[in-house]
Amino acid sequence: MCTSVKNPLMHGSNRSHLARCLVLCTAFILAGCGGSSSDNNPGNGAANLAPGQDDEPVPENTRFNTATNFSVTREPGPRLPEPEEILELTDVEFNRGLPAAVLQTPDGLDTSINQPPFFENLQNLEVLAGDTIEVVYQPQDPDGELPGMFPEKLPQGAQFVDNFDGSKTFTWQPLQMDVGINRFTVTAVDAADQRYRSSQSILIKVVLPEDSSTIPNVAPMLDTILAHTVRVNDPVVFELKGIDLNGTVPTIEIPDLPAMASVEQDPRFNEIYVLKVVPTTVGEFTIDVLVRDSVDPGLFVTEQVSFNVLAPSAFDRPGTALRALAQNRDIDIGFAALQSFYHRPDGALYADTAAREFSIVTPENSMKMDHINPQPGRYQFAATDNLVSFARQYGMRIHGHPLIWYRQLPAWVEATQPQDREGLMRDYITNIMSRYQSDITLWDVVNEPLSDNGGFRDSVWFEAMGERYIDLALQQARRVDPSATLLINEFDIAFAGPKFDALLQLVDNLQARQIPLDGIGFQLHLFADFDQFDELASHFAAIAARGLDIYITELDVSLSANTTLSTQADVYQQIATICLQQSRCRALQMWGLTDQYSFRSNFDPLPFDRAYQAKPAYRALQQALENSR
């Protein structure tokens, strides 16, 4: 199933994408998902078409990226809709009423003593494009404390303003780009434990008025660009995206283009212009950017991009690099790479820091199915190909992630019939592993198969095949690449509980059936007050006793109330020490490189800060690698 983008005023390129999407989806339905499984790919159900020449990336002009020592490609032809553009909410969901709140309860919290915060008096809203809505959020706590709160993501042009009485007001004037059903989520945070949270969404249905002339033509804007720190003489690129909430595409102008700079329209994105500059002196710099309305050329705004340029010596770090220390201990140390980091202003510094410090890299998002196979028979390989090129240049091992997961699935997969999914799963594993067989020999084959209560997590795969899908995925991966290292990757298995018990049972059952499995990936998204180190060591030992290797795949340590950079560093050091003392622990990988781009950036969880300065956690990792025996 394919759905259109939200914006009813699509540009020509978007209309062509939609047309291609509809053609592909029609062919997919009529042909039973594209054909039958190949002879060497046994199983029932339909198959996903293999990649073709039309999917092959093409070289990208160097004016659009920061790469200096490795090649960069881009996707051919016009862009496909991003996942958030094609996953629309429906009237059915809107009419069901307010979505249920999503509760995050930290392990060990007694809910009979501390009840969760919540919001009251909220409801779904219907509004005409051009009208303004106001919603007051007043979090409540049955225990009498005043909860905190924050919005997950503000719509363009919206505000979430503090009323200085414990409440905040959400104000928004939706326009043409917002027509459809929009989800807005605010999270209430418990005053006593910041990890105890309740996230409440409302659905806002925006419809066009009968007279579209009543909708104001507002000034365009520049999409938000974070402050960045870069290094002198490095290439710096800014992707300048003009946004017009009325649904047209503004133009971008640089009134005073710096020397040795260029600005060009992106070849795939009409709304993006790429500014590239190589700063030759240190200091703080700003560049004026004029964003001009395409309907009324006299309507424009001037905004600025800013960046701080430091000398190379500002990034010197005492001691031996983590990579060299880890090599001495016969272990890999690594990170999850931000997708297309070479399109970020600090991409050159990002790449240099990673190459110096790490020996293994995981693609953070580029191999997730909604990105790499967004439509039936259509693939997007450029981001992963570029990461392979980067890793090859710097002698890094690549950890493929993930092949089969219950999340970030393209809409067309979720719409398939259960009887078709075994063939689709097998063919997807074959298509992806075959392409990267010479470069990727370590794979998260099944990601997060278990639920918190120890059962199997509900997914399109489990719905179709039951727990047998895990066997089939591992067997297919072994069939495609007999020499690859195959993992199950899971979170919340660092401490005792039903999930870890279920993992051991799963492993025992797989081994009893002689299903190929080489190791377990431990996701360790922790807070700095984590102290269950003995349980973690015991769990490592239990996995090792079953003849499996251990990979710390996703480590970050978030700061929270009553924790400091020092306590964060201690957690990093103790985790690294436990890994080094376990002979079957093969790798220690952070989920990211710098706080600037962490998916938990609000909690500053990584060993490098936003300016690429080493935090105490970095030195703690050095000490663990130097001293743990």
NORHU-V198352 format. One line per field, one symbol per residue. ss: DSSP state (a for helix, b for strand, c for the rest). phi: phi as a letter, one per 30 degrees, with the letter a starting at -180 (. if undefined). burial: b if it has 16 or more other ideal C-beta (glycine too) atoms within 10 Angstrom, else e. Layout:
ss->???
phi->???
burial->???
This chain:
ss->cccccccccccaaaaaaaaaaaaaaaaaaacccccbcccccccccbccccccaaaccbbccaaaccccccccbbccccccccaaaaccccaaaaaccccccbbbccccccccccccbbbcccccbbbbcccbbbbbbbbbbccccccbbbbcccccccbbbbccccbbbbbbbccaaacbbbbbbbbbbcccccccbbbbbbbbbbbccccaaaccccccbbcccccbbbbcccbbbbbbbbbcccccccbbbcccccccbbbbbccccccbbbbbbbccccbbbbbbbbbbcccccccbbbbbbbbbbbcaaaaccccccaaaaaaacccbbbbbbcccaaacccaaaaaaaaaaaccbbbbcccccaaaaccbccbcccaaaaaaaaaaaacccbbbbcccbbcccccaaaacccaaaaaaaaaaaaaaaaaaccccbbbbbbbbccbcccccbcccaaaaaaccaaaaaaaaaaaaaccccbbbbbbbccccccaaaaaaaaaaaaaaaccccccbbbbbbbbbcccccaaaaaaaaaaaaacccbbbbbbbbbbccccccaaaaaaaaaaaaaaaaacccbbbbbbcccbaaacccaaaccccbcccccbcaaaaaaaaaaaacc
phi->.bbdddddcddeddddddddddddddddddciijkcdddcbdkcjdcdedebddcddbeceddcbcdcbbdbcbddiddcededdccddcdeddddjedddccccdeiddddccdddacbicadbcbdejdccbbccbdbbedjdcddaaddaddeidbbcdchbjcbccbacdbedcekcccbbbcccdddbddcbbcccbccccbdddcddddddcddbceebddbcbceiddbbcdccdbbddjccdccbcdbdddibbbbdddcbedccccbbcdcbdkcbbbdbcccdddbedcabccbcbacccdeddcdbdiddeddddddchbdbaacdedhddcceceddeddddddcbcbbcddbdcdddddbdbeibbbceddeddddddddcicdccdacdbbdchcdeddddddeddddddddddeddddddcddcbcbbddbchdccddjddddadddedbideddedddddddddbdcddcbccbchcdbdldddedddddddddddchddacabccdbdccdcdbcdddddddedddddcicdbbdcbcabddbeicbdddddddedddddedddcdcdcabbdckbbeebddcedchccdcddcicdcedddddeddddcdb
burial->ebbbbbbeebeeebeebbebbeebbeebeeeebbbebeeebebebbbbbbbeeebebeebeeebbbbeebebbbbeebbbbebeebeebeeeebeeeebebeeebeeeeeeeebebbbbeebebbebebbeebebebbbbbeeeeebebebeeebbbbebeeeeeeebebebbbbbbbbbbbbbebbbbbbebbbbbbbbbbbbbbeeeeeeeebebebbbbeebeebbbbbebbbbbbbbbbbbbbbbbbbbbeeeeeeeebeebbbebbbbbbbbbbeeeeebebebbbbbeeeeebeeebebebbbbeeeebebeeebbbebbeebebbbbbbbbbbbbbbbbbbbbbbbbbebbbbbbbbbbbbbbbbbbbbbbbbbbbbbbbbbbbeebebbbbbbbbbbbeebbbbbeebeeebbbbbbbbbbbbbbebbeebbbbbbbbbbbbeeeeebbebbbbebbeeebbbbbbbbbbbbbeebbbbbbbbbbbbebebbebbbebbeebeeeebbbbbbbbbbbbbbbbeeeeebbebbeebbeeebbbbbbbbbbbbbeebeeebbbbbbbbbbbbbbebebbbbbbbbbbbbbbbebbebbbbbbbbbbebbbbbbbbbbbbeeee
